[in-house]
Amino acid sequence: MHDRDFKAGEAVSPVTGWAMLPLVEHDSLLFRLDFLPDPTPSASEQSARGRVYAMTSEQLQLLLDSLQAQLHKLQPAGTGPRH
């Protein structure tokens, strides 16, 4: 990783799931990412429940645009999704 926001050797917590709840009256989305606390989990390790975050629809659109740009870097034209 060559980004100032990421440190060499920093612990990585693989995401195992998520939950979302739109709050239309607040123009916001609540979301939570569940994760494995250890990047090399044992077979018996359970997912940890992540914190709940809130984003406005404007922030959500910016995040979506950023995620799509990163996805395009992972999936060069013509290769399709990897599973």
DSSP file with accessible surface (Angstrom, degrees, kcal/mol):
  #  RESIDUE AA STRUCTURE BP1 BP2  ACC     N-H-->O    O-->H-N    N-H-->O    O-->H-N    TCO  KAPPA ALPHA  PHI   PSI    X-CA   Y-CA   Z-CA
    1    1 A M              0   0  148      0, 0.0     7,-0.1     0, 0.0     0, 0.0   0.000 360.0 360.0 360.0 133.6    0.0    0.0    0.0
    2    2 A H        +     0   0  198      5,-0.1     2,-0.4     6,-0.0     5,-0.1  -0.402 360.0 112.1-126.4  53.7    1.4    3.4   -1.0
    3    3 A D    >   -     0   0   77      3,-0.3     3,-2.0     1,-0.1     0, 0.0  -0.982  67.6-131.7-129.2 137.7   -1.2    5.8    0.5
    4    4 A R  T 3  S+     0   0  208     -2,-0.4    -1,-0.1     1,-0.3     0, 0.0   0.728 106.7  61.8 -62.8 -18.1   -0.5    8.1    3.4
    5    5 A D  T 3  S+     0   0   97      2,-0.0     2,-0.4     1,-0.0    -1,-0.3   0.573  99.9  62.3 -83.4  -8.8   -3.8    6.9    5.1
    6    6 A F  S <  S-     0   0  109     -3,-2.0     2,-0.4     4,-0.0    -3,-0.3  -0.963  71.8-150.7-121.9 137.4   -2.5    3.3    5.3
    7    7 A K    >   -     0   0  128     -2,-0.4     3,-2.1     4,-0.1    -5,-0.1  -0.844  28.1-103.9-107.6 141.9    0.6    2.2    7.3
    8    8 A A  T 3  S+     0   0  106     -2,-0.4     3,-0.1     1,-0.3    -1,-0.0  -0.346 109.3  15.9 -59.5 134.5    2.8   -0.7    6.5
    9    9 A G  T 3  S+     0   0   86      1,-0.2    -1,-0.3    -3,-0.0     3,-0.1   0.480  88.5 153.5  79.7   1.3    2.0   -3.6    8.9
   10   10 A E    <   -     0   0   95     -3,-2.1    -1,-0.2     1,-0.1     2,-0.0  -0.375  53.3-101.1 -64.4 138.8   -1.3   -2.0   10.0
   11   11 A A        -     0   0   83     -3,-0.1     2,-0.4    -2,-0.1    -1,-0.1  -0.362  35.0-149.7 -61.7 140.2   -3.8   -4.6   11.1
   12   12 A V        -     0   0   81     -3,-0.1    -1,-0.0    -2,-0.0     0, 0.0  -0.940   6.3-160.7-115.0 133.5   -6.5   -5.5    8.5
   13   13 A S        -     0   0   53     -2,-0.4    25,-0.0    25,-0.1     2,-0.0  -0.890  19.3-138.1-115.6  99.1  -10.0   -6.5    9.6
   14   14 A P        -     0   0   47      0, 0.0    22,-2.5     0, 0.0     2,-0.2  -0.331  20.6-119.9 -60.0 133.1  -11.7   -8.3    6.7
   15   15 A V  E     +A   35   0A  80     20,-0.2    20,-0.3     1,-0.1     3,-0.1  -0.545  30.6 178.8 -74.6 134.4  -15.4   -7.3    6.2
   16   16 A T  E     -     0   0A  63     18,-2.3     2,-0.3     1,-0.4    19,-0.2   0.505  61.2 -30.7-113.3 -11.0  -17.8  -10.2    6.6
   17   17 A G  E     -A   34   0A  18     17,-1.1    17,-2.6     2,-0.0    -1,-0.4  -0.975  53.3-141.2 174.3 178.4  -21.1   -8.4    6.2
   18   18 A W  E     -A   33   0A 168     -2,-0.3     2,-0.3    15,-0.3    15,-0.2  -0.979   2.5-149.0-156.6 164.9  -23.0   -5.1    6.6
   19   19 A A  E     -A   32   0A  36     13,-2.0    13,-2.3    -2,-0.3     2,-0.3  -0.987  14.2-169.0-138.9 146.4  -26.4   -3.7    7.5
   20   20 A M  E     -A   31   0A 115     -2,-0.3    11,-0.2    11,-0.2    -2,-0.0  -0.987   9.9-176.3-138.7 148.6  -28.0   -0.5    6.3
   21   21 A L  E     -A   30   0A  99      9,-2.6     9,-2.9    -2,-0.3     2,-0.2  -0.914  19.8-141.8-145.3 112.0  -31.0    1.6    7.3
   22   22 A P  E     -A   29   0A  86      0, 0.0     2,-0.6     0, 0.0     7,-0.2  -0.554   5.1-159.8 -74.5 138.7  -32.2    4.7    5.4
   23   23 A L  E > > +A   28   0A  39      5,-3.3     5,-1.8    -2,-0.2     3,-1.6  -0.808  12.8 179.0-115.6  84.1  -33.5    7.6    7.4
   24   24 A V  G > 5S+     0   0  124     -2,-0.6     3,-1.6     1,-0.3    -1,-0.2   0.885  77.2  58.9 -57.4 -41.1  -35.5    9.5    4.8
   25   25 A E  G 3 5S+     0   0  144      1,-0.3    -1,-0.3    -3,-0.1    -2,-0.0   0.714 114.9  37.3 -65.0 -17.4  -36.6   12.2    7.2
   26   26 A H  G < 5S-     0   0  125     -3,-1.6    -1,-0.3     2,-0.2    -2,-0.2   0.295 105.8-123.9-113.3   6.8  -32.9   13.0    7.9
   27   27 A D  T < 5S+     0   0   92     -3,-1.6    30,-1.8    -4,-0.4     2,-0.3   0.908  74.8 117.1  50.0  44.4  -31.6   12.5    4.3
   28   28 A S  E   < -AB  23  56A  29     -5,-1.8    -5,-3.3    28,-0.3     2,-0.4  -0.911  58.9-139.6-138.8 165.0  -29.2   10.0    5.8
   29   29 A L  E     -AB  22  55A  21     26,-2.6    26,-2.0    -2,-0.3     2,-0.4  -0.998  11.2-151.1-128.1 129.1  -28.2    6.4    5.8
   30   30 A L  E     +AB  21  54A  49     -9,-2.9    -9,-2.6    -2,-0.4     2,-0.3  -0.834  26.9 172.4 -91.8 137.7  -27.2    4.4    8.9
   31   31 A F  E     -AB  20  53A  42     22,-2.5    22,-3.0    -2,-0.4     2,-0.4  -0.993  19.5-165.3-147.5 155.6  -24.7    1.6    8.2
   32   32 A R  E     -AB  19  52A  39    -13,-2.3   -13,-2.0    -2,-0.3     2,-0.5  -0.999   9.3-151.6-139.3 136.8  -22.6   -0.9   10.0
   33   33 A L  E     -A   18   0A  74     18,-0.6     2,-0.3    -2,-0.4   -15,-0.3  -0.956  11.1-153.3-108.5 125.2  -19.7   -3.1    8.8
   34   34 A D  E     +A   17   0A  30    -17,-2.6   -18,-2.3    -2,-0.5   -17,-1.1  -0.713  24.9 175.6 -91.6 152.2  -19.2   -6.5   10.5
   35   35 A F  E     -AC  15  48A  60     13,-2.2    13,-4.0   -20,-0.3   -20,-0.2  -0.948  38.2-103.4-152.2 164.9  -15.6   -7.8   10.4
   36   36 A L        -     0   0   28    -22,-2.5    11,-0.1    -2,-0.3     9,-0.0  -0.864  28.1-145.6 -92.9 126.4  -13.1  -10.4   11.5
   37   37 A P  S    S+     0   0   66      0, 0.0    -1,-0.1     0, 0.0    10,-0.1   0.765  85.4  51.7 -65.3 -22.9  -10.9   -9.0   14.2
   38   38 A D  S    S-     0   0   69      1,-0.1   -25,-0.1   -24,-0.1     7,-0.0  -0.948  74.9-143.0-118.7 130.7   -7.9  -10.9   13.0
   39   39 A P  S    S+     0   0   62      0, 0.0    -1,-0.1     0, 0.0   -26,-0.1   0.733 103.3  44.4 -66.0 -18.4   -6.7  -10.9    9.4
   40   40 A T  S    S-     0   0  111     -3,-0.0     2,-0.0     0, 0.0     0, 0.0  -0.694  90.7-168.8-122.2  76.3   -5.8  -14.6    9.6
   41   41 A P        -     0   0   55      0, 0.0     2,-0.2     0, 0.0    -5,-0.0  -0.267  19.0-123.2 -71.1 152.0   -8.9  -16.0   11.4
   42   42 A S    >   -     0   0   71      1,-0.1     3,-1.5     4,-0.1    -4,-0.1  -0.470  34.9-103.1 -81.6 165.0   -9.2  -19.4   12.9
   43   43 A A  T 3  S+     0   0  116      1,-0.3    -1,-0.1    -2,-0.2     0, 0.0   0.785 121.3  48.6 -61.8 -25.5  -12.0  -21.6   11.7
   44   44 A S  T 3  S+     0   0   97      2,-0.1    -1,-0.3     0, 0.0     2,-0.1   0.498  81.6 120.9 -95.1  -2.3  -14.0  -20.9   14.9
   45   45 A E    <   -     0   0   55     -3,-1.5     2,-0.3     1,-0.1    -9,-0.0  -0.400  52.1-145.1 -69.8 134.8  -13.6  -17.1   15.0
   46   46 A Q        -     0   0  158     -2,-0.1     2,-0.1     1,-0.1    -4,-0.1  -0.660  22.2-100.7 -94.9 153.4  -16.8  -15.2   14.9
   47   47 A S        -     0   0   61     -2,-0.3     2,-0.3   -11,-0.1   -11,-0.2  -0.410  34.3-130.2 -67.9 146.7  -17.4  -11.9   13.2
   48   48 A A  B     -C   35   0A  28    -13,-4.0   -13,-2.2    -2,-0.1     2,-0.5  -0.781  20.4-115.6 -97.6 144.3  -17.4   -8.8   15.3
   49   49 A R        -     0   0  176     -2,-0.3   -15,-0.2   -15,-0.2     2,-0.0  -0.676  34.4-141.2 -79.5 126.8  -20.2   -6.3   15.1
   50   50 A G        -     0   0   13     -2,-0.5   -16,-0.1     1,-0.1     2,-0.1  -0.224  24.8 -85.1 -81.2 174.4  -18.9   -3.0   13.8
   51   51 A R        -     0   0  186    -18,-0.1   -18,-0.6     1,-0.1     2,-0.5  -0.402  43.0-111.8 -73.9 158.1  -19.9    0.5   14.9
   52   52 A V  E     -B   32   0A  82    -20,-0.2     2,-0.3    -2,-0.1   -20,-0.2  -0.796  36.6-171.2 -94.7 131.1  -22.9    2.2   13.4
   53   53 A Y  E     -B   31   0A 112    -22,-3.0   -22,-2.5    -2,-0.5     2,-0.4  -0.850  11.7-147.2-119.0 158.0  -22.2    5.2   11.2
   54   54 A A  E     +B   30   0A  63     -2,-0.3     2,-0.4   -24,-0.2   -24,-0.2  -0.976  15.2 179.9-126.6 139.0  -24.4    7.8    9.6
   55   55 A M  E     -B   29   0A  31    -26,-2.0   -26,-2.6    -2,-0.4     2,-0.1  -0.995  25.7-123.8-135.3 143.4  -23.9    9.6    6.2
   56   56 A T  E  >  -B   28   0A  53     -2,-0.4     4,-2.8   -28,-0.2   -28,-0.3  -0.349  36.0-105.0 -74.7 165.8  -25.9   12.2    4.4
   57   57 A S  H  > S+     0   0   55    -30,-1.8     4,-2.2     1,-0.2     5,-0.2   0.872 123.3  54.2 -62.2 -32.9  -27.0   11.4    0.9
   58   58 A E  H  > S+     0   0  143    -31,-0.3     4,-2.0     2,-0.2    -1,-0.2   0.942 110.6  44.5 -66.2 -45.5  -24.4   13.8   -0.4
   59   59 A Q  H  > S+     0   0   93      1,-0.2     4,-2.6     2,-0.2    -2,-0.2   0.903 111.7  54.4 -63.3 -40.2  -21.6   11.9    1.5
   60   60 A L  H  X S+     0   0   60     -4,-2.8     4,-2.8     1,-0.2    -2,-0.2   0.902 106.5  50.7 -62.0 -40.5  -23.1    8.6    0.4
   61   61 A Q  H  X S+     0   0   99     -4,-2.2     4,-2.5     2,-0.2    -1,-0.2   0.919 110.4  49.5 -64.5 -41.2  -22.9    9.7   -3.3
   62   62 A L  H  X S+     0   0  106     -4,-2.0     4,-2.2     2,-0.2    -2,-0.2   0.919 112.4  47.9 -63.5 -41.7  -19.2   10.7   -2.9
   63   63 A L  H  X S+     0   0   65     -4,-2.6     4,-3.0     2,-0.2     5,-0.2   0.929 111.0  51.1 -64.1 -43.8  -18.5    7.4   -1.2
   64   64 A L  H  X S+     0   0   78     -4,-2.8     4,-2.6     1,-0.2     5,-0.2   0.928 110.0  49.4 -59.9 -44.6  -20.3    5.5   -4.0
   65   65 A D  H  X S+     0   0   76     -4,-2.5     4,-2.1     1,-0.2    -1,-0.2   0.918 112.9  47.6 -61.4 -41.8  -18.3    7.4   -6.7
   66   66 A S  H  X S+     0   0   68     -4,-2.2     4,-2.2     2,-0.2    -2,-0.2   0.917 111.6  49.7 -66.2 -43.1  -15.0    6.6   -4.9
   67   67 A L  H  X S+     0   0  100     -4,-3.0     4,-2.6     1,-0.2    -2,-0.2   0.913 110.5  50.2 -62.9 -41.5  -16.0    2.9   -4.5
   68   68 A Q  H  X S+     0   0   94     -4,-2.6     4,-2.2    -5,-0.2    -1,-0.2   0.910 109.3  51.5 -65.0 -39.1  -16.9    2.7   -8.2
   69   69 A A  H  X S+     0   0   49     -4,-2.1     4,-1.2     1,-0.2    -1,-0.2   0.916 112.2  46.2 -63.3 -41.3  -13.5    4.3   -9.2
   70   70 A Q  H  X S+     0   0  100     -4,-2.2     4,-1.4     1,-0.2    -2,-0.2   0.888 109.7  54.4 -68.6 -37.8  -11.6    1.7   -7.0
   71   71 A L  H  X S+     0   0   79     -4,-2.6     4,-1.9     1,-0.2     3,-0.3   0.906 104.3  54.9 -61.8 -39.3  -13.7   -1.1   -8.4
   72   72 A H  H  < S+     0   0  134     -4,-2.2    -1,-0.2     1,-0.2    -2,-0.2   0.850 105.2  53.6 -63.9 -31.8  -12.7   -0.1  -11.9
   73   73 A K  H  < S+     0   0  148     -4,-1.2    -1,-0.2     1,-0.2    -2,-0.2   0.838 112.0  44.8 -69.2 -33.1   -9.1   -0.3  -10.9
   74   74 A L  H  < S+     0   0  107     -4,-1.4    -2,-0.2    -3,-0.3    -1,-0.2   0.741 118.6  43.9 -79.6 -26.9   -9.7   -3.9   -9.6
   75   75 A Q  S  < S-     0   0   53     -4,-1.9    -1,-0.2    -5,-0.2     5,-0.2  -0.749  81.5-157.3-121.9  81.3  -11.7   -4.9  -12.8
   76   76 A P    >   -     0   0   76      0, 0.0     3,-2.1     0, 0.0     4,-0.4  -0.171  46.0 -67.7 -55.7 155.1   -9.9   -3.6  -15.9
   77   77 A A  T 3  S+     0   0  108      1,-0.3    -5,-0.0     2,-0.1     0, 0.0  -0.100 120.8  14.2 -49.0 130.4  -12.2   -3.2  -18.9
   78   78 A G  T 3  S+     0   0   89     -3,-0.2    -1,-0.3     1,-0.1    -3,-0.0   0.376 100.6  93.7  89.1  -5.0  -13.5   -6.5  -20.3
   79   79 A T    <   -     0   0   91     -3,-2.1    -2,-0.1    -4,-0.1    -1,-0.1   0.741  70.0-157.1 -94.4 -22.8  -12.5   -8.7  -17.3
   80   80 A G        -     0   0   33     -4,-0.4    -1,-0.1    -5,-0.2     2,-0.0   0.027  39.0 -32.2  71.5 176.2  -15.9   -8.6  -15.4
   81   81 A P        -     0   0   85      0, 0.0     2,-0.4     0, 0.0    -6,-0.0  -0.307  54.2-140.2 -70.1 148.7  -16.3   -9.3  -11.7
   82   82 A R              0   0  188     -2,-0.0    -2,-0.0     0, 0.0    -3,-0.0  -0.894 360.0 360.0-105.9 139.2  -14.2  -11.7   -9.8
   83   83 A H              0   0  222     -2,-0.4     0, 0.0     0, 0.0     0, 0.0  -0.949 360.0 360.0-127.2 360.0  -15.8  -14.0   -7.2
